[in-house]
Amino acid sequence: MARNRRAFRIDALVGAHGRYLHRRFLVPIALLPTLVLPCGARAEIFKWVDDTGKVHYGDAPPPEQEVETIRPPPPPSDAAVMQSRNRLEGMRERAAEWDKEREQEKQAAAREVAMRKQLCSQAQGQLRSLQFRGLLFRLDEQGNRIYLEDDERALMLERARKAVRENCR
């Protein structure tokens, strides 16, 4: 069966590997939306009130109904557009600053939590040492051992309990 060269073939749109549209068809297809868009730009908007008093809006007025044609507002001036852009840019900058501050606050809170856990662990270890060890001592400047008296041990024990209460919540 002979092929008719004048007949439109779908396979003419596909390239050698079956992937690409032929260039002569690609340009008209790409320009098609630009031809259709201006048609909708001239559309009018109508406003009317029905028999029950309800206000309606539409692009086609109803037959035998009193309608009002609504005109869209004029486009904003270049100065108004620039002012809006500047205001928007300022808002974006403030939002970025707020995001940065919020992130810094989150990091500071995470550091505080980590520090509190470390202080809690140290306070619990000191409390255990004071509660369960026999003789406790501290070193003076020369490196000599000075054993803790009972009242000094009780004071250190109370300090350790306070540190646990404050840091281990």
C-alpha positions, 0 to 999 in steps of 0.5 A: 500500500502506497503512502500518501505524502500529503496526508498528515502523519502523527509520526512526522511529529516524532524525531528519529528516536521517537522523542522530539517534536519536529522543529517546524511543528514546535514553533506553531505549537508554542505560539498557540497560547499567545494567540488565544490569551488576548481573546479573554482579556477583552471579556466584560463583567456584568452585574445584575440583581434578580427578582429576589434581590440577590446580586449576581456577577457573570460574563454573559448577561441574562436575557431581558434583565437590567445589567451594569457593566463592571470595568476593571480598575486601571493597572497600577502606575510604575511608582506604585509597582516599585513601592509594592516591590520595595515593601515586599522586599522589606517584608521578606528581609524581616521574615529572613531575620526573624527566621534567623533569630528563631533558629538562633533561639532554638540552637541556644535552647538546645545548648542550654538543654545539653548543658543542663544534662551535663550539670545534672549528671555531674551533680548526681555523681557528686551526690552519689559520692557524698552519700555512699563513700566512706572517708572523703577528702579534698586536696590543698595547694600543696597536694595534701589530703584534708579529710572532710568533717561531718558538718562540712560533708553535710554542707556539701551534701546539701549543695549537691542535692540543691544542684540536682534539684535545679539541673535535673528537672 
